[in-house]
Amino acid sequence: MTTPYAVPIDEAALNRERRKARELRQTEWWKRRCAKGVCHYCGRPTPARELTMDHVVPLARGGRSTKGNLVPACKDCNNKKKNLLPMEWEAYIDRIQKEAP
């Protein structure tokens, strides 16, 4: 998987991290996180079943599937964030807010 600024990660390591994420998605910890019904990025109320798991530091950028790097996100934010790092996401949000009328 290659993206701009991607950290080289072999396919086996990527698959391990994805498997860890799938396993964490089944835990009570994750279910409690989603039960709050709030997107980590936009703060909008979102039904728990509609929240997706997002890696704050994406796997393609060197992130891992750990509790400290996984957050619930609405599909809209997750799709917009893609492989952005937290500081890049903040710059994106700032730019959007400045462009808004």
C-alpha positions as CSV (number, residue, x, y, z in Angstrom):
1,M,0.0,0.0,0.0
2,T,1.6,3.3,-1.0
3,T,0.3,6.8,-0.3
4,P,2.1,10.1,-0.2
5,Y,4.4,10.1,2.8
6,A,3.7,6.5,3.5
7,V,5.9,4.7,5.9
8,P,7.1,1.4,4.3
9,I,5.1,-1.4,5.9
10,D,5.2,-4.9,4.6
11,E,2.0,-6.7,3.7
12,A,2.3,-9.2,6.5
13,A,2.6,-6.5,9.1
14,L,-0.3,-4.6,7.6
15,N,-2.5,-7.7,7.7
16,R,-1.5,-8.3,11.4
17,E,-2.6,-4.8,12.3
18,R,-5.9,-5.1,10.4
19,R,-6.5,-8.4,12.2
20,K,-5.8,-6.7,15.6
21,A,-8.3,-4.0,14.7
22,R,-11.0,-6.6,13.8
23,E,-10.4,-8.3,17.1
24,L,-10.6,-5.1,19.1
25,R,-13.9,-4.2,17.3
26,Q,-15.4,-7.2,19.1
27,T,-14.3,-6.2,22.6
28,E,-16.4,-4.5,25.3
29,W,-13.9,-1.7,25.3
30,W,-14.8,-0.8,21.7
31,K,-18.5,-1.3,22.3
32,R,-18.4,1.1,25.2
33,R,-16.5,3.7,23.0
34,C,-19.2,3.4,20.3
35,A,-22.1,3.4,22.9
36,K,-21.3,7.1,23.6
37,G,-22.5,7.8,20.1
38,V,-20.1,10.6,19.3
39,C,-17.7,11.0,16.4
40,H,-14.2,11.7,17.7
41,Y,-13.5,14.2,14.9
42,C,-16.6,16.3,14.5
43,G,-18.3,15.6,17.8
44,R,-21.7,15.0,16.2
45,P,-24.1,12.6,17.8
46,T,-24.0,9.4,15.7
47,P,-25.8,6.1,16.3
48,A,-23.3,3.5,17.6
49,R,-24.0,1.2,14.8
50,E,-23.0,3.9,12.3
51,L,-19.7,4.7,13.9
52,T,-16.6,3.3,12.2
53,M,-13.2,2.5,13.6
54,D,-10.5,4.9,12.6
55,H,-6.7,4.8,13.2
56,V,-5.7,8.3,14.4
57,V,-2.3,7.6,12.9
58,P,-3.2,5.5,9.8
59,L,-1.6,2.1,9.3
60,A,-0.2,3.3,6.0
61,R,1.6,6.1,7.9
62,G,3.1,3.8,10.6
63,G,0.2,3.7,13.0
64,R,-0.8,0.6,14.9
65,S,-4.0,-1.1,16.0
66,T,-3.8,-0.1,19.7
67,K,-6.4,1.3,22.0
68,G,-4.6,4.6,22.1
69,N,-4.7,4.9,18.3
70,L,-8.3,3.8,17.6
71,V,-11.3,6.1,17.8
72,P,-14.9,6.0,16.7
73,A,-15.6,8.2,13.7
74,C,-18.7,8.9,11.6
75,K,-18.4,7.6,8.1
76,D,-18.2,11.1,6.7
77,C,-15.2,12.1,8.8
78,N,-13.5,8.8,8.3
79,N,-13.8,9.1,4.5
80,K,-12.5,12.6,4.5
81,K,-9.6,11.9,6.8
82,K,-8.3,9.0,4.8
83,N,-4.6,8.7,5.5
84,L,-4.1,12.1,7.1
85,L,-2.0,12.5,10.3
86,P,-3.7,14.4,13.2
87,M,-1.9,17.7,12.3
88,E,-2.8,17.3,8.6
89,W,-6.4,16.7,9.6
90,E,-6.5,19.8,11.8
91,A,-5.0,21.9,8.9
92,Y,-7.8,20.5,6.7
93,I,-10.5,21.4,9.2
94,D,-9.0,24.9,9.6
95,R,-9.0,25.4,5.9
96,I,-12.6,24.3,5.5
97,Q,-13.7,26.6,8.3
98,K,-11.9,29.6,6.7
99,E,-13.6,28.9,3.4
100,A,-17.1,28.6,4.9
101,P,-19.2,31.7,4.4
